Structure formats: structure tokens, C-alpha cells
Amino acid sequence: MEQLGAREQAILALERRGFPGPGAKERAIREELGLAPVRYYQLLNALLDDERALALDPVTVNRLRRIREARREER
């Protein structure tokens, strides 16, 4: 199975981190990854369905999947 690219790995690494306050995560997305937050979240959502991401970082991916499912159920 092919490995995730550097950008995908960087997205997962960013999701493992904690952020101190409002706007800090969005600032890190722009500065560290060079992405608009909207594009970042599109890529992240696709990553959550990628089995390679699950194999690389099961704790983070499963946590984010649970959060995504809870938000879907709220709608």
C-alpha cells in the first residue's frame, strides 16, 4: 500500500497538536501548510476516509471520525 504524502502527514500532525486560543489553529494552517482553512478541512475530511491515514495514526483518525459523526448526528 502506498504511503501518505508529506502534506497529508503534516495535516495529521497538526491535528495531534493543541492550540491555545481562537484563531491559533487557522494561523498555523496558513503559516505552516500554506493552505486556506477551508481547503485544509476539505483535505482533512478526505483523509479521515483514507485507510492509509488510519494505519499511520489510528488514535487521531478515530478521534476525528467520532467528532465528525457526532456533528452529522446533530444536524
PQR file with spaces between the fields and no chain letter, atoms N, CA, C, O and H, PARSE charges and radii, in Angstrom:
ATOM       1  N    MET     1       0.842   -1.178    0.000 -0.4000 1.5000
ATOM       2  CA   MET     1       0.000    0.000    0.000 -0.0000 2.0000
ATOM       3  C    MET     1       0.895    1.253    0.000  0.5500 1.7000
ATOM       4  O    MET     1       1.897    1.315    0.712 -0.5500 1.4000
ATOM       5  N    GLU     2       0.520    2.215   -0.790 -0.4000 1.5000
ATOM       6  CA   GLU     2       1.264    3.466   -0.906 -0.0000 2.0000
ATOM       7  C    GLU     2       1.154    4.282    0.378  0.5500 1.7000
ATOM       8  O    GLU     2       0.110    4.288    1.031 -0.5500 1.4000
ATOM       9  H    GLU     2      -0.294    2.165   -1.369  0.4000 1.0000
ATOM      10  N    GLN     3       2.230    4.966    0.731 -0.4000 1.5000
ATOM      11  CA   GLN     3       2.257    5.809    1.931 -0.0000 2.0000
ATOM      12  C    GLN     3       1.583    7.151    1.653  0.5500 1.7000
ATOM      13  O    GLN     3       1.448    7.570    0.504 -0.5500 1.4000
ATOM      14  H    GLN     3       3.077    4.961    0.201  0.4000 1.0000
ATOM      15  N    LEU     4       1.163    7.812    2.727 -0.4000 1.5000
ATOM      16  CA   LEU     4       0.623    9.155    2.604 -0.0000 2.0000
ATOM      17  C    LEU     4       1.730   10.126    2.228  0.5500 1.7000
ATOM      18  O    LEU     4       2.892    9.920    2.577 -0.5500 1.4000
ATOM      19  H    LEU     4       1.272    7.471    3.661  0.4000 1.0000
ATOM      20  N    GLY     5       1.368   11.177    1.520 -0.4000 1.5000
ATOM      21  CA   GLY     5       2.327   12.196    1.137 -0.0000 2.0000
ATOM      22  C    GLY     5       2.694   13.078    2.325  0.5500 1.7000
ATOM      23  O    GLY     5       2.094   12.993    3.396 -0.5500 1.4000
ATOM      24  H    GLY     5       0.424   11.344    1.236  0.4000 1.0000
ATOM      25  N    ALA     6       3.680   13.913    2.109 -0.4000 1.5000
ATOM      26  CA   ALA     6       4.157   14.805    3.174 -0.0000 2.0000
ATOM      27  C    ALA     6       3.059   15.759    3.644  0.5500 1.7000
ATOM      28  O    ALA     6       2.937   16.019    4.841 -0.5500 1.4000
ATOM      29  H    ALA     6       4.168   13.982    1.239  0.4000 1.0000
ATOM      30  N    ARG     7       2.261   16.283    2.711 -0.4000 1.5000
ATOM      31  CA   ARG     7       1.196   17.210    3.096 -0.0000 2.0000
ATOM      32  C    ARG     7       0.152   16.509    3.956  0.5500 1.7000
ATOM      33  O    ARG     7      -0.302   17.071    4.953 -0.5500 1.4000
ATOM      34  H    ARG     7       2.360   16.072    1.739  0.4000 1.0000
ATOM      35  N    GLU     8      -0.234   15.302    3.588 -0.4000 1.5000
ATOM      36  CA   GLU     8      -1.221   14.566    4.369 -0.0000 2.0000
ATOM      37  C    GLU     8      -0.689   14.244    5.758  0.5500 1.7000
ATOM      38  O    GLU     8      -1.425   14.333    6.742 -0.5500 1.4000
ATOM      39  H    GLU     8       0.134   14.846    2.778  0.4000 1.0000
ATOM      40  N    GLN     9       0.579   13.872    5.844 -0.4000 1.5000
ATOM      41  CA   GLN     9       1.182   13.597    7.147 -0.0000 2.0000
ATOM      42  C    GLN     9       1.245   14.864    7.997  0.5500 1.7000
ATOM      43  O    GLN     9       1.040   14.813    9.210 -0.5500 1.4000
ATOM      44  H    GLN     9       1.176   13.800    5.045  0.4000 1.0000
ATOM      45  N    ALA    10       1.527   15.997    7.361 -0.4000 1.5000
ATOM      46  CA   ALA    10       1.582   17.266    8.079 -0.0000 2.0000
ATOM      47  C    ALA    10       0.194   17.651    8.610  0.5500 1.7000
ATOM      48  O    ALA    10       0.082   18.213    9.700 -0.5500 1.4000
ATOM      49  H    ALA    10       1.693   16.039    6.375  0.4000 1.0000
ATOM      50  N    ILE    11      -0.849   17.352    7.851 -0.4000 1.5000
ATOM      51  CA   ILE    11      -2.214   17.635    8.300 -0.0000 2.0000
ATOM      52  C    ILE    11      -2.526   16.819    9.547  0.5500 1.7000
ATOM      53  O    ILE    11      -3.063   17.355   10.516 -0.5500 1.4000
ATOM      54  H    ILE    11      -0.758   16.895    6.967  0.4000 1.0000
ATOM      55  N    LEU    12      -2.201   15.543    9.536 -0.4000 1.5000
ATOM      56  CA   LEU    12      -2.444   14.701   10.712 -0.0000 2.0000
ATOM      57  C    LEU    12      -1.617   15.176   11.903  0.5500 1.7000
ATOM      58  O    LEU    12      -2.099   15.170   13.036 -0.5500 1.4000
ATOM      59  H    LEU    12      -1.764   15.108    8.748  0.4000 1.0000
ATOM      60  N    ALA    13      -0.384   15.584   11.655 -0.4000 1.5000
ATOM      61  CA   ALA    13       0.468   16.085   12.742 -0.0000 2.0000
ATOM      62  C    ALA    13      -0.131   17.348   13.355  0.5500 1.7000
ATOM      63  O    ALA    13      -0.093   17.524   14.573 -0.5500 1.4000
ATOM      64  H    ALA    13       0.008   15.588   10.735  0.4000 1.0000
ATOM      65  N    LEU    14      -0.676   18.216   12.529 -0.4000 1.5000
ATOM      66  CA   LEU    14      -1.289   19.443   13.027 -0.0000 2.0000
ATOM      67  C    LEU    14      -2.516   19.104   13.872  0.5500 1.7000
ATOM      68  O    LEU    14      -2.776   19.763   14.878 -0.5500 1.4000
ATOM      69  H    LEU    14      -0.706   18.073   11.540  0.4000 1.0000
ATOM      70  N    GLU    15      -3.262   18.093   13.474 -0.4000 1.5000
ATOM      71  CA   GLU    15      -4.455   17.693   14.231 -0.0000 2.0000
ATOM      72  C    GLU    15      -4.111   17.080   15.586  0.5500 1.7000
ATOM      73  O    GLU    15      -4.948   17.083   16.488 -0.5500 1.4000
ATOM      74  H    GLU    15      -3.051   17.558   12.656  0.4000 1.0000
ATOM      75  N    ARG    16      -2.912   16.561   15.743 -0.4000 1.5000
ATOM      76  CA   ARG    16      -2.495   15.989   17.029 -0.0000 2.0000
ATOM      77  C    ARG    16      -2.170   17.077   18.052  0.5500 1.7000
ATOM      78  O    ARG    16      -2.172   16.826   19.257 -0.5500 1.4000
ATOM      79  H    ARG    16      -2.232   16.559   15.009  0.4000 1.0000
ATOM      80  N    ARG    17      -1.895   18.270   17.571 -0.4000 1.5000
ATOM      81  CA   ARG    17      -1.480   19.360   18.457 -0.0000 2.0000
ATOM      82  C    ARG    17      -2.677   20.036   19.109  0.5500 1.7000
ATOM      83  O    ARG    17      -3.804   19.970   18.618 -0.5500 1.4000
ATOM      84  H    ARG    17      -1.893   18.474   16.593  0.4000 1.0000
ATOM      85  N    GLY    18      -2.395   20.689   20.232 -0.4000 1.5000
ATOM      86  CA   GLY    18      -3.389   21.536   20.879 -0.0000 2.0000
ATOM      87  C    GLY    18      -3.107   22.986   20.528  0.5500 1.7000
ATOM      88  O    GLY    18      -1.967   23.348   20.238 -0.5500 1.4000
ATOM      89  H    GLY    18      -1.479   20.743   20.631  0.4000 1.0000
ATOM      90  N    PHE    19      -4.132   23.808   20.552 -0.4000 1.5000
ATOM      91  CA   PHE    19      -3.956   25.218   20.209 -0.0000 2.0000
ATOM      92  C    PHE    19      -4.509   26.072   21.331  0.5500 1.7000
ATOM      93  O    PHE    19      -5.573   25.774   21.873 -0.5500 1.4000
ATOM      94  H    PHE    19      -5.058   23.514   20.788  0.4000 1.0000
ATOM      95  N    PRO    20      -3.791   27.138   21.687 -0.5600 1.5000
ATOM      96  CA   PRO    20      -4.105   27.915   22.883  0.2800 2.0000
ATOM      97  C    PRO    20      -5.382   28.753   22.829  0.5500 1.7000
ATOM      98  O    PRO    20      -6.008   28.978   23.865 -0.5500 1.4000
ATOM      99  N    GLY    21      -5.773   29.209   21.671 -0.4000 1.5000
ATOM     100  CA   GLY    21      -6.928   30.089   21.651 -0.0000 2.0000
ATOM     101  C    GLY    21      -7.535   30.194   20.272  0.5500 1.7000
ATOM     102  O    GLY    21      -7.063   29.575   19.318 -0.5500 1.4000
ATOM     103  H    GLY    21      -5.265   29.027   20.829  0.4000 1.0000
ATOM     104  N    PRO    22      -8.584   30.983   20.180 -0.5600 1.5000
ATOM     105  CA   PRO    22      -9.261   31.137   18.891  0.2800 2.0000
ATOM     106  C    PRO    22      -8.333   31.735   17.834  0.5500 1.7000
ATOM     107  O    PRO    22      -7.603   32.692   18.094 -0.5500 1.4000
ATOM     108  N    GLY    23      -8.379   31.165   16.671 -0.4000 1.5000
ATOM     109  CA   GLY    23      -7.574   31.658   15.563 -0.0000 2.0000
ATOM     110  C    GLY    23      -6.177   31.068   15.473  0.5500 1.7000
ATOM     111  O    GLY    23      -5.528   31.179   14.433 -0.5500 1.4000
ATOM     112  H    GLY    23      -8.973   30.388   16.460  0.4000 1.0000
ATOM     113  N    ALA    24      -5.706   30.450   16.533 -0.4000 1.5000
ATOM     114  CA   ALA    24      -4.339   29.911   16.528 -0.0000 2.0000
ATOM     115  C    ALA    24      -4.201   28.761   15.526  0.5500 1.7000
ATOM     116  O    ALA    24      -3.193   28.665   14.826 -0.5500 1.4000
ATOM     117  H    ALA    24      -6.233   30.361   17.378  0.4000 1.0000
ATOM     118  N    LYS    25      -5.191   27.910   15.460 -0.4000 1.5000
ATOM     119  CA   LYS    25      -5.127   26.775   14.538 -0.0000 2.0000
ATOM     120  C    LYS    25      -5.177   27.261   13.091  0.5500 1.7000
ATOM     121  O    LYS    25      -4.410   26.794   12.249 -0.5500 1.4000
ATOM     122  H    LYS    25      -6.010   27.988   16.029  0.4000 1.0000
ATOM     123  N    GLU    26      -6.077   28.194   12.804 -0.4000 1.5000
ATOM     124  CA   GLU    26      -6.180   28.715   11.451 -0.0000 2.0000
ATOM     125  C    GLU    26      -4.886   29.411   11.027  0.5500 1.7000
ATOM     126  O    GLU    26      -4.466   29.302    9.875 -0.5500 1.4000
ATOM     127  H    GLU    26      -6.700   28.574   13.488  0.4000 1.0000
ATOM     128  N    ARG    27      -4.267   30.117   11.951 -0.4000 1.5000
ATOM     129  CA   ARG    27      -2.989   30.778   11.669 -0.0000 2.0000
ATOM     130  C    ARG    27      -1.914   29.724   11.366  0.5500 1.7000
ATOM     131  O    ARG    27      -1.128   29.889   10.433 -0.5500 1.4000
ATOM     132  H    ARG    27      -4.608   30.205   12.887  0.4000 1.0000
ATOM     133  N    ALA    28      -1.883   28.650   12.149 -0.4000 1.5000
ATOM     134  CA   ALA    28      -0.907   27.578   11.919 -0.0000 2.0000
ATOM     135  C    ALA    28      -1.149   26.910   10.566  0.5500 1.7000
ATOM     136  O    ALA    28      -0.197   26.560    9.868 -0.5500 1.4000
ATOM     137  H    ALA    28      -2.521   28.516   12.907  0.4000 1.0000
ATOM     138  N    ILE    29      -2.407   26.734   10.194 -0.4000 1.5000
ATOM     139  CA   ILE    29      -2.735   26.135    8.898 -0.0000 2.0000
ATOM     140  C    ILE    29      -2.157   26.983    7.771  0.5500 1.7000
ATOM     141  O    ILE    29      -1.544   26.461    6.840 -0.5500 1.4000
ATOM     142  H    ILE    29      -3.181   27.018   10.761  0.4000 1.0000
ATOM     143  N    ARG    30      -2.356   28.280    7.866 -0.4000 1.5000
ATOM     144  CA   ARG    30      -1.863   29.186    6.811 -0.0000 2.0000
ATOM     145  C    ARG    30      -0.335   29.246    6.793  0.5500 1.7000
ATOM     146  O    ARG    30       0.286   29.139    5.735 -0.5500 1.4000
ATOM     147  H    ARG    30      -2.854   28.704    8.623  0.4000 1.0000
ATOM     148  N    GLU    31       0.264   29.417    7.974 -0.4000 1.5000
ATOM     149  CA   GLU    31       1.717   29.627    8.045 -0.0000 2.0000
ATOM     150  C    GLU    31       2.518   28.355    7.797  0.5500 1.7000
ATOM     151  O    GLU    31       3.520   28.379    7.083 -0.5500 1.4000
ATOM     152  H    GLU    31      -0.241   29.504    8.833  0.4000 1.0000
ATOM     153  N    GLU    32       2.077   27.248    8.384 -0.4000 1.5000
ATOM     154  CA   GLU    32       2.870   26.012    8.295 -0.0000 2.0000
ATOM     155  C    GLU    32       2.580   25.201    7.045  0.5500 1.7000
ATOM     156  O    GLU    32       3.480   24.573    6.487 -0.5500 1.4000
ATOM     157  H    GLU    32       1.263   27.229    8.964  0.4000 1.0000
ATOM     158  N    LEU    33       1.330   25.210    6.604 -0.4000 1.5000
ATOM     159  CA   LEU    33       0.963   24.380    5.464 -0.0000 2.0000
ATOM     160  C    LEU    33       0.718   25.187    4.190  0.5500 1.7000
ATOM     161  O    LEU    33       0.672   24.627    3.095 -0.5500 1.4000
ATOM     162  H    LEU    33       0.599   25.719    7.058  0.4000 1.0000
ATOM     163  N    GLY    34       0.561   26.492    4.337 -0.4000 1.5000
ATOM     164  CA   GLY    34       0.310   27.324    3.161 -0.0000 2.0000
ATOM     165  C    GLY    34      -1.050   27.077    2.540  0.5500 1.7000
ATOM     166  O    GLY    34      -1.223   27.241    1.333 -0.5500 1.4000
ATOM     167  H    GLY    34       0.597   26.947    5.226  0.4000 1.0000
ATOM     168  N    LEU    35      -2.018   26.683    3.359 -0.4000 1.5000
ATOM     169  CA   LEU    35      -3.367   26.386    2.871 -0.0000 2.0000
ATOM     170  C    LEU    35      -4.381   27.329    3.481  0.5500 1.7000
ATOM     171  O    LEU    35      -4.207   27.816    4.598 -0.5500 1.4000
ATOM     172  H    LEU    35      -1.877   26.550    4.340  0.4000 1.0000
ATOM     173  N    ALA    36      -5.438   27.578    2.738 -0.4000 1.5000
ATOM     174  CA   ALA    36      -6.583   28.273    3.313 -0.0000 2.0000
ATOM     175  C    ALA    36      -7.289   27.279    4.235  0.5500 1.7000
ATOM     176  O    ALA    36      -7.339   26.090    3.922 -0.5500 1.4000
ATOM     177  H    ALA    36      -5.579   27.182    1.831  0.4000 1.0000
ATOM     178  N    PRO    37      -7.829   27.734    5.351 -0.5600 1.5000
ATOM     179  CA   PRO    37      -8.510   26.818    6.268  0.2800 2.0000
ATOM     180  C    PRO    37      -9.607   25.978    5.607  0.5500 1.7000
ATOM     181  O    PRO    37      -9.769   24.805    5.943 -0.5500 1.4000
ATOM     182  N    VAL    38     -10.354   26.557    4.682 -0.4000 1.5000
ATOM     183  CA   VAL    38     -11.411   25.798    4.007 -0.0000 2.0000
ATOM     184  C    VAL    38     -10.813   24.616    3.257  0.5500 1.7000
ATOM     185  O    VAL    38     -11.333   23.504    3.342 -0.5500 1.4000
ATOM     186  H    VAL    38     -10.223   27.510    4.409  0.4000 1.0000
ATOM     187  N    ARG    39      -9.732   24.841    2.527 -0.4000 1.5000
ATOM     188  CA   ARG    39      -9.075   23.759    1.783 -0.0000 2.0000
ATOM     189  C    ARG    39      -8.486   22.725    2.744  0.5500 1.7000
ATOM     190  O    ARG    39      -8.547   21.524    2.482 -0.5500 1.4000
ATOM     191  H    ARG    39      -9.309   25.745    2.457  0.4000 1.0000
ATOM     192  N    TYR    40      -7.925   23.185    3.838 -0.4000 1.5000
ATOM     193  CA   TYR    40      -7.374   22.292    4.849 -0.0000 2.0000
ATOM     194  C    TYR    40      -8.443   21.321    5.345  0.5500 1.7000
ATOM     195  O    TYR    40      -8.208   20.115    5.419 -0.5500 1.4000
ATOM     196  H    TYR    40      -7.875   24.161    4.052  0.4000 1.0000
ATOM     197  N    TYR    41      -9.605   21.846    5.682 -0.4000 1.5000
ATOM     198  CA   TYR    41     -10.664   20.991    6.207 -0.0000 2.0000
ATOM     199  C    TYR    41     -11.226   20.058    5.141  0.5500 1.7000
ATOM     200  O    TYR    41     -11.679   18.960    5.465 -0.5500 1.4000
ATOM     201  H    TYR    41      -9.796   22.826    5.622  0.4000 1.0000
ATOM     202  N    GLN    42     -11.208   20.470    3.886 -0.4000 1.5000
ATOM     203  CA   GLN    42     -11.604   19.564    2.801 -0.0000 2.0000
ATOM     204  C    GLN    42     -10.630   18.387    2.723  0.5500 1.7000
ATOM     205  O    GLN    42     -11.044   17.232    2.623 -0.5500 1.4000
ATOM     206  H    GLN    42     -10.840   21.363    3.623  0.4000 1.0000
ATOM     207  N    LEU    43      -9.342   18.692    2.769 -0.4000 1.5000
ATOM     208  CA   LEU    43      -8.323   17.644    2.711 -0.0000 2.0000
ATOM     209  C    LEU    43      -8.389   16.744    3.941  0.5500 1.7000
ATOM     210  O    LEU    43      -8.252   15.526    3.832 -0.5500 1.4000
ATOM     211  H    LEU    43      -9.005   19.630    2.851  0.4000 1.0000
ATOM     212  N    LEU    44      -8.599   17.346    5.106 -0.4000 1.5000
ATOM     213  CA   LEU    44      -8.696   16.567    6.339 -0.0000 2.0000
ATOM     214  C    LEU    44      -9.883   15.611    6.277  0.5500 1.7000
ATOM     215  O    LEU    44      -9.760   14.444    6.650 -0.5500 1.4000
ATOM     216  H    LEU    44      -8.711   18.336    5.194  0.4000 1.0000
ATOM     217  N    ASN    45     -11.014   16.091    5.816 -0.4000 1.5000
ATOM     218  CA   ASN    45     -12.198   15.241    5.730 -0.0000 2.0000
ATOM     219  C    ASN    45     -11.956   14.043    4.804  0.5500 1.7000
ATOM     220  O    ASN    45     -12.377   12.927    5.109 -0.5500 1.4000
ATOM     221  H    ASN    45     -11.114   17.039    5.514  0.4000 1.0000
ATOM     222  N    ALA    46     -11.288   14.271    3.687 -0.4000 1.5000
ATOM     223  CA   ALA    46     -10.952   13.170    2.783 -0.0000 2.0000
ATOM     224  C    ALA    46      -9.971   12.200    3.447  0.5500 1.7000
ATOM     225  O    ALA    46     -10.067   10.987    3.257 -0.5500 1.4000
ATOM     226  H    ALA    46     -10.946   15.177    3.439  0.4000 1.0000
ATOM     227  N    LEU    47      -9.037   12.733    4.219 -0.4000 1.5000
ATOM     228  CA   LEU    47      -8.064   11.883    4.912 -0.0000 2.0000
ATOM     229  C    LEU    47      -8.733   10.942    5.905  0.5500 1.7000
ATOM     230  O    LEU    47      -8.281    9.813    6.094 -0.5500 1.4000
ATOM     231  H    LEU    47      -8.959   13.718    4.373  0.4000 1.0000
ATOM     232  N    LEU    48      -9.800   11.401    6.534 -0.4000 1.5000
ATOM     233  CA   LEU    48     -10.475   10.573    7.538 -0.0000 2.0000
ATOM     234  C    LEU    48     -11.077    9.314    6.923  0.5500 1.7000
ATOM     235  O    LEU    48     -11.333    8.338    7.630 -0.5500 1.4000
ATOM     236  H    LEU    48     -10.167   12.319    6.380  0.4000 1.0000
ATOM     237  N    ASP    49     -11.301    9.331    5.623 -0.4000 1.5000
ATOM     238  CA   ASP    49     -11.834    8.158    4.931 -0.0000 2.0000
ATOM     239  C    ASP    49     -10.744    7.326    4.264  0.5500 1.7000
ATOM     240  O    ASP    49     -11.040    6.332    3.600 -0.5500 1.4000
ATOM     241  H    ASP    49     -11.093   10.123    5.049  0.4000 1.0000
ATOM     242  N    ASP    50      -9.506    7.722    4.435 -0.4000 1.5000
ATOM     243  CA   ASP    50      -8.371    7.048    3.799 -0.0000 2.0000
ATOM     244  C    ASP    50      -7.781    6.023    4.774  0.5500 1.7000
ATOM     245  O    ASP    50      -7.348    6.374    5.872 -0.5500 1.4000
ATOM     246  H    ASP    50      -9.266    8.529    4.974  0.4000 1.0000
ATOM     247  N    GLU    51      -7.770    4.786    4.368 -0.4000 1.5000
ATOM     248  CA   GLU    51      -7.251    3.716    5.231 -0.0000 2.0000
ATOM     249  C    GLU    51      -5.765    3.885    5.529  0.5500 1.7000
ATOM     250  O    GLU    51      -5.282    3.406    6.556 -0.5500 1.4000
ATOM     251  H    GLU    51      -8.121    4.501    3.476  0.4000 1.0000
ATOM     252  N    ARG    52      -5.039    4.557    4.647 -0.4000 1.5000
ATOM     253  CA   ARG    52      -3.610    4.802    4.908 -0.0000 2.0000
ATOM     254  C    ARG    52      -3.440    5.728    6.099  0.5500 1.7000
ATOM     255  O    ARG    52      -2.521    5.555    6.900 -0.5500 1.4000
ATOM     256  H    ARG    52      -5.431    4.946    3.813  0.4000 1.0000
ATOM     257  N    ALA    53      -4.330    6.716    6.218 -0.4000 1.5000
ATOM     258  CA   ALA    53      -4.273    7.634    7.362 -0.0000 2.0000
ATOM     259  C    ALA    53      -4.589    6.881    8.646  0.5500 1.7000
ATOM     260  O    ALA    53      -3.950    7.098    9.676 -0.5500 1.4000
ATOM     261  H    ALA    53      -5.076    6.856    5.567  0.4000 1.0000
ATOM     262  N    LEU    54      -5.574    5.999    8.578 -0.4000 1.5000
ATOM     263  CA   LEU    54      -5.934    5.202    9.749 -0.0000 2.0000
ATOM     264  C    LEU    54      -4.765    4.320   10.181  0.5500 1.7000
ATOM     265  O    LEU    54      -4.503    4.175   11.375 -0.5500 1.4000
ATOM     266  H    LEU    54      -6.093    5.823    7.742  0.4000 1.0000
ATOM     267  N    ALA    55      -4.069    3.736    9.220 -0.4000 1.5000
ATOM     268  CA   ALA    55      -2.919    2.888    9.545 -0.0000 2.0000
ATOM     269  C    ALA    55      -1.777    3.703   10.148  0.5500 1.7000
ATOM     270  O    ALA    55      -1.081    3.222   11.043 -0.5500 1.4000
ATOM     271  H    ALA    55      -4.282    3.854    8.250  0.4000 1.0000
ATOM     272  N    LEU    56      -1.578    4.929    9.668 -0.4000 1.5000
ATOM     273  CA   LEU    56      -0.487    5.778   10.141 -0.0000 2.0000
ATOM     274  C    LEU    56      -0.746    6.330   11.537  0.5500 1.7000
ATOM     275  O    LEU    56       0.154    6.350   12.377 -0.5500 1.4000
ATOM     276  H    LEU    56      -2.144    5.320    8.941  0.4000 1.0000
ATOM     277  N    ASP    57      -1.988    6.782   11.788 -0.4000 1.5000
ATOM     278  CA   ASP    57      -2.305    7.450   13.060 -0.0000 2.0000
ATOM     279  C    ASP    57      -3.727    7.096   13.494  0.5500 1.7000
ATOM     280  O    ASP    57      -4.629    7.927   13.395 -0.5500 1.4000
ATOM     281  H    ASP    57      -2.719    6.765   11.105  0.4000 1.0000
ATOM     282  N    PRO    58      -3.933    5.867   13.975 -0.5600 1.5000
ATOM     283  CA   PRO    58      -5.289    5.424   14.303  0.2800 2.0000
ATOM     284  C    PRO    58      -5.960    6.225   15.417  0.5500 1.7000
ATOM     285  O    PRO    58      -7.175    6.422   15.384 -0.5500 1.4000
ATOM     286  N    VAL    59      -5.196    6.685   16.393 -0.4000 1.5000
ATOM     287  CA   VAL    59      -5.786    7.425   17.509 -0.0000 2.0000
ATOM     288  C    VAL    59      -6.394    8.736   17.009  0.5500 1.7000
ATOM     289  O    VAL    59      -7.549    9.043   17.302 -0.5500 1.4000
ATOM     290  H    VAL    59      -4.209    6.525   16.419  0.4000 1.0000
ATOM     291  N    THR    60      -5.621    9.494   16.265 -0.4000 1.5000
ATOM     292  CA   THR    60      -6.092   10.781   15.764 -0.0000 2.0000
ATOM     293  C    THR    60      -7.246   10.594   14.781  0.5500 1.7000
ATOM     294  O    THR    60      -8.261   11.284   14.879 -0.5500 1.4000
ATOM     295  H    THR    60      -4.682    9.245   16.026  0.4000 1.0000
ATOM     296  N    VAL    61      -7.099    9.677   13.846 -0.4000 1.5000
ATOM     297  CA   VAL    61      -8.140    9.475   12.826 -0.0000 2.0000
ATOM     298  C    VAL    61      -9.440    9.011   13.473  0.5500 1.7000
ATOM     299  O    VAL    61     -10.507    9.521   13.130 -0.5500 1.4000
ATOM     300  H    VAL    61      -6.275    9.116   13.766  0.4000 1.0000
ATOM     301  N    ASN    62      -9.379    8.071   14.386 -0.4000 1.5000
ATOM     302  CA   ASN    62     -10.606    7.597   15.036 -0.0000 2.0000
ATOM     303  C    ASN    62     -11.255    8.690   15.882  0.5500 1.7000
ATOM     304  O    ASN    62     -12.481    8.791   15.920 -0.5500 1.4000
ATOM     305  H    ASN    62      -8.512    7.657   14.665  0.4000 1.0000
ATOM     306  N    ARG    63     -10.450    9.511   16.562 -0.4000 1.5000
ATOM     307  CA   ARG    63     -10.998   10.625   17.341 -0.0000 2.0000
ATOM     308  C    ARG    63     -11.728   11.608   16.427  0.5500 1.7000
ATOM     309  O    ARG    63     -12.835   12.050   16.736 -0.5500 1.4000
ATOM     310  H    ARG    63      -9.454    9.430   16.531  0.4000 1.0000
ATOM     311  N    LEU    64     -11.106   11.940   15.316 -0.4000 1.5000
ATOM     312  CA   LEU    64     -11.720   12.885   14.388 -0.0000 2.0000
ATOM     313  C    LEU    64     -12.948   12.294   13.703  0.5500 1.7000
ATOM     314  O    LEU    64     -13.903   13.017   13.418 -0.5500 1.4000
ATOM     315  H    LEU    64     -10.208   11.580   15.065  0.4000 1.0000
ATOM     316  N    ARG    65     -12.935   11.002   13.440 -0.4000 1.5000
ATOM     317  CA   ARG    65     -14.123   10.348   12.872 -0.0000 2.0000
ATOM     318  C    ARG    65     -15.293   10.419   13.846  0.5500 1.7000
ATOM     319  O    ARG    65     -16.426   10.675   13.439 -0.5500 1.4000
ATOM     320  H    ARG    65     -12.159   10.415   13.671  0.4000 1.0000
ATOM     321  N    ARG    66     -15.024   10.194   15.129 -0.4000 1.5000
ATOM     322  CA   ARG    66     -16.092   10.277   16.135 -0.0000 2.0000
ATOM     323  C    ARG    66     -16.677   11.684   16.204  0.5500 1.7000
ATOM     324  O    ARG    66     -17.893   11.858   16.285 -0.5500 1.4000
ATOM     325  H    ARG    66     -14.104    9.986   15.460  0.4000 1.0000
ATOM     326  N    ILE    67     -15.798   12.685   16.171 -0.4000 1.5000
ATOM     327  CA   ILE    67     -16.257   14.070   16.205 -0.0000 2.0000
ATOM     328  C    ILE    67     -17.099   14.376   14.970  0.5500 1.7000
ATOM     329  O    ILE    67     -18.158   14.993   15.072 -0.5500 1.4000
ATOM     330  H    ILE    67     -14.810   12.544   16.105  0.4000 1.0000
ATOM     331  N    ARG    68     -16.630   13.946   13.814 -0.4000 1.5000
ATOM     332  CA   ARG    68     -17.369   14.185   12.563 -0.0000 2.0000
ATOM     333  C    ARG    68     -18.746   13.524   12.612  0.5500 1.7000
ATOM     334  O    ARG    68     -19.741   14.124   12.205 -0.5500 1.4000
ATOM     335  H    ARG    68     -15.769   13.444   13.731  0.4000 1.0000
ATOM     336  N    GLU    69     -18.800   12.299   13.106 -0.4000 1.5000
ATOM     337  CA   GLU    69     -20.086   11.579   13.170 -0.0000 2.0000
ATOM     338  C    GLU    69     -21.022   12.260   14.156  0.5500 1.7000
ATOM     339  O    GLU    69     -22.218   12.366   13.883 -0.5500 1.4000
ATOM     340  H    GLU    69     -17.992   11.811   13.436  0.4000 1.0000
ATOM     341  N    ALA    70     -20.519   12.721   15.285 -0.4000 1.5000
ATOM     342  CA   ALA    70     -21.358   13.410   16.260 -0.0000 2.0000
ATOM     343  C    ALA    70     -21.937   14.689   15.671  0.5500 1.7000
ATOM     344  O    ALA    70     -23.097   15.014   15.921 -0.5500 1.4000
ATOM     345  H    ALA    70     -19.548   12.635   15.506  0.4000 1.0000
ATOM     346  N    ARG    71     -21.158   15.402   14.906 -0.4000 1.5000
ATOM     347  CA   ARG    71     -21.644   16.639   14.267 -0.0000 2.0000
ATOM     348  C    ARG    71     -22.693   16.334   13.220  0.5500 1.7000
ATOM     349  O    ARG    71     -23.663   17.079   13.076 -0.5500 1.4000
ATOM     350  H    ARG    71     -20.216   15.138   14.703  0.4000 1.0000
ATOM     351  N    ARG    72     -22.510   15.245   12.486 -0.4000 1.5000
ATOM     352  CA   ARG    72     -23.521   14.857   11.487 -0.0000 2.0000
ATOM     353  C    ARG    72     -24.845   14.506   12.157  0.5500 1.7000
ATOM     354  O    ARG    72     -25.918   14.838   11.654 -0.5500 1.4000
ATOM     355  H    ARG    72     -21.722   14.640   12.603  0.4000 1.0000
ATOM     356  N    GLU    73     -24.752   13.832   13.294 -0.4000 1.5000
ATOM     357  CA   GLU    73     -25.978   13.436   14.000 -0.0000 2.0000
ATOM     358  C    GLU    73     -26.713   14.653   14.582  0.5500 1.7000
ATOM     359  O    GLU    73     -27.933   14.615   14.748 -0.5500 1.4000
ATOM     360  H    GLU    73     -23.880   13.562   13.703  0.4000 1.0000
ATOM     361  N    GLU    74     -25.982   15.728   14.891 -0.4000 1.5000
ATOM     362  CA   GLU    74     -26.598   16.942   15.420 -0.0000 2.0000
ATOM     363  C    GLU    74     -27.433   17.656   14.379  0.5500 1.7000
ATOM     364  O    GLU    74     -28.370   18.376   14.724 -0.5500 1.4000
ATOM     365  H    GLU    74     -24.991   15.759   14.756  0.4000 1.0000
ATOM     366  N    ARG    75     -27.109   17.470   13.122 -0.4000 1.5000
ATOM     367  CA   ARG    75     -27.802   18.176   12.040 -0.0000 2.0000
ATOM     368  C    ARG    75     -29.155   17.608   11.752  0.5500 1.7000
ATOM     369  O    ARG    75     -29.856   18.099   10.867 -0.5500 1.4000
ATOM     370  H    ARG    75     -26.348   16.885   12.842  0.4000 1.0000
